[in-house]
Amino acid sequence: MLWVSRENRAFVAGDVNNHTALFKAREDYSADLIEAGAQPFDVFIYYWRDESEESLSSRLDGMLAGFKPGDTLILQLPLFIRPLNLKRLIERIHANYGGKVIGLVHDYYPLWHIEAAQADTESDPWLDQSSYRTYPALFSMCDGLIVHSERYKEALQKELNFKGPIITQGPFSYHLAPNDHLNFQVKCNDDNEFLIVV
């Protein structure tokens, strides 16, 4: 069975972040896969640096209650929780279910903040919520990665020592409200790249 992660978080009415690319892309991706038959895999968004192994183990038991041997989880990343929780989740899926975890990479911050990432030598990749060192280690635990473009794939291949397959998903779009209309033109720039102009 295919599962797709979705964020289980509190929405504050009027919060402009509710429909930013940070959250909207994940919500729409989850909705599309669920509509196609995937099961939702809810990840509660919280950060508790000193959470005990016993507490986390209980939480993971609940999250994986419906998971069966051989199931696959598409884990949308990054997720803004304690990275150790994601590490333990992937370890448990591999060890207890013989399952697969495919990382769907919406963003990889070290590509955008190169100097800060190179200077980050002291953070704890498993306990610090904003460590640049987390995702190289976490991605290496995934059975495969999905990225949004060929250029992103090339950048990750150059940046990481990832041994599994990296699949280019290609472009996708946000869901629009029923009365919204999107008017756009597709143009080609001087480098023969397609641009969408709204």
N, C-alpha and C positions, 0 to 999 in steps of 0.2 A: 504494500500500500504506500502511496505517496502522501507525505505530510508537508505542509508549508508553515513556516513560522509567521506569527503575526503578533504585534505588540499589544499587550493587555495593559493599558495605561489609563490614567485619569485624564479626561479631556476637560479643560476649563473653558466655559462658554466665552466666546469672543477672543480667545487666544489665537493670535495670528499664526502661531506655529502649527496649529491643527492641520493646516492645508499647505504647508511648505513642502518642498521636495524631500526634506528629511523624513517626513512621515507619510505624505500622500503617495509617493511611489510604492512604499511597502504595503500600504493599505490596498491600493489598487492591484498590485501584483498578487497579494494573498487572495483578494476577491476573485480575480480571474482564474487562479488555479483551483480554488474551492468550487467555483462554478463548473470547472472541467472535471471535478471528481476528487480532488485532493482533500485531505482532512486538515482542519485547522490545528495548528500546534501553538497554543497560546504561551507567550513568554511574558511574565509579569515584570514590568520595568521598575526596578528598585536598585539601590546600591547600599549594601551593608558590608563594609570592608572586613569586619571581624566575624562574619557569620560562621557558626560552627559547622563542622563536617556533618554532624548529626542532623542539624536543621536543613542544610542543603540537600542531604540525602533524602530526607522526607519530602522536600519540595520536588526533587527530581522524580521520586516514585510517583507522585501525583501527576506530574507533567507527562510521564511516560506510561500512564495507566492503560492507554489504548494501543500502545505500540506493540507490534508483533514481530517475531523473528523475520529478518529479511526486509523489513520496511526501510524506506528512504525518507530522510528529512531534508528539505531545502531550507537552509538556515540563512535568513536575510541578515547581512552584515553591513556596517557595524551595528551592534546593539549596545546601548549605553547602560550596561549593568556590570557587576564585578566580573572581569574576564575569567576568573577561576570557575565561575558557575558554568560558563560555556565550555571550558575545558573538560569539566567533570561530566557535562551532558554528552559531549562527543565520545568521551571514554566509555561511558555507560552504554551508549547506543552500539558502539563497536563490540564491547566485551559481552554484554548481556543479551543482545539481540542479533548480533552478526549483521547489523544494519549499516547503511551508508549515510553519510552526511555530505551534502553538496552545499558549498558556501556560495550564496548569491551576493556578489560584491557590488553594493551600491556606491561605495566610496572607500578609498584607501588613502587616509590622510598623509602618510609620508610622501606620496607623490606630489602633494600640493604644498607641503611645508618641509622641504628637503633639509634646510639648515637646522630647523628645530628637531627634526627626526634624527639627524646625525649627531646632534648635541645631547640627545636623550640617552644617556648611558647609565643613569642611576635609578630610573623608575622601575617599579616592580611590574612586569608585564601581566601578572595574574591578579594582583590586588589593586593596582591603581587604575581608576576608571578611564583616564586619558593618557595612557602610556603609548608612545609611538612604537614600543617594542612588542605590543600585544599581538597585532594581527599577523606579522610574519610567523610567529610561533603558532598561532591559532590556525592559520590557513594550512600549515603543514600537516595538521591533523585531519583535514577534510579529504574526502575521497575524490573530489573534483571541485572546480570553481566555475561559476557562470559570471560573465562580465557583460557590460552593455555595448562594447565596441571592440573592433580589431585593434585600435590604437591602445585602448586600456589593457587588452590582453598582452600586447607587446611590451607595454610599460611594466606590467606585473611580472612577466617572464624575465625581464631584465633585472628587476628589483629583487625578486624572490628566488629561492632555490626550491621551487615547488615541483614535485615529481609527477603529480597527477595531471589529468587532462584539464585544460582551461577552455571552456566553450564560450563562443561569442553569441550572445542572445540576439543582438541586433536591436534596433530602436523599438521602443514601446511608447505608449501614450498614457496620459492621465485620463481618468474617467471625468466626464463633465456632468454638471447638473443638467437635468432634462431641458431647461430653457436656455442653457448656454450654447453659444455657437462659436466655433473657432474658424476664423478666416485666415488662411495662410497661403503663401506661395513658396514653391521650391525653386531655389536658384543655385547656380553653380558658380563658385568663386574661381579665382585665377589658378588655384592649385587643384582644380577639378574635384573639389569637395562640395557635397551638397549641403546647402544651408536652408533652414526653414525660417521664413520671415513671417512673423505674425502681424 
